[in-house]
Amino acid sequence: MSILPSSGKAGAIGALLSVVFFVVFMTLGFVQPEYSHMRNTISSLVLGEYGWIQILNFIVLSASVVFIGFGLGKKISGKKYNSTFLASLFFSACVIFIALVPTDKTDPREIIAFAKLSATARIHHFFVLGMILVTPFMLLDVLRKIRKNKEWLSIIAFTYYVLIFNFVIGLSWYVLVNFEHITNTKGLIQKVLAANVLVWLALVGRKLNQIERNNS
């Protein structure tokens, strides 16, 4: 008897954890002293008074991605170990590194001088970029496997939206974050990008669970 969950159960767990991550970081942003949802990024919550909660919350997100990656990869490829699952493991590793290797604590209204960042802060930003770059490849791999499957029609359009929007806006945000108007809203822009991914995880997780129940 396998100790690994079915694709439906993995999807349900992953969907629930994605919602938990969203609720926790949004709530934490309102109670964390001197934190602004408009200006501050999600990862900067690690630097505050309740930083340990956000570190645990990043672990929750990492687990969500792994569960969804495992369940989705298993469902659409028929194999336990596949490219979708491996991509989710890489994404999850980036999340863990971002949590454990924080950026420098700076005034969110100031322009970031990357040349003046500490070594750990540079590593932090490197993994943020890694997440931005790996996401479209992960989604393209998923789309390649589900685009002709009628069971996934309700997910395909939103997957294309997340793929295009998050790659274009995410990369632009990363490059232009030092411009004044972006600096003043960088936290909000990042949260929109994060929300897209979290909604996608929740929808895919729910779909996996729905397919399993319909086939049982």
Secondary structure, 3 states (H helix, E strand, C coil): CCCCCCHHHHHHHHHHHHHHHHHHHHHHHHHCCCCCCCCCCCHHHHHCCCHHHHHHHHHHHHHHHHHHHHHHHHHHHCCCCCHHHHHHHHHHHHHHHHHHCCCCCCCCCCCCCHHHCCHHHHHHHHHHHHHHHHHHHHHHHHHHHHCCCHHHHHHHHHHHHHHHHHHHHHHHHHHHCCCHHHHHHHHHHHHHHHHHHHHHHHHHHHHHHHHHHHHC
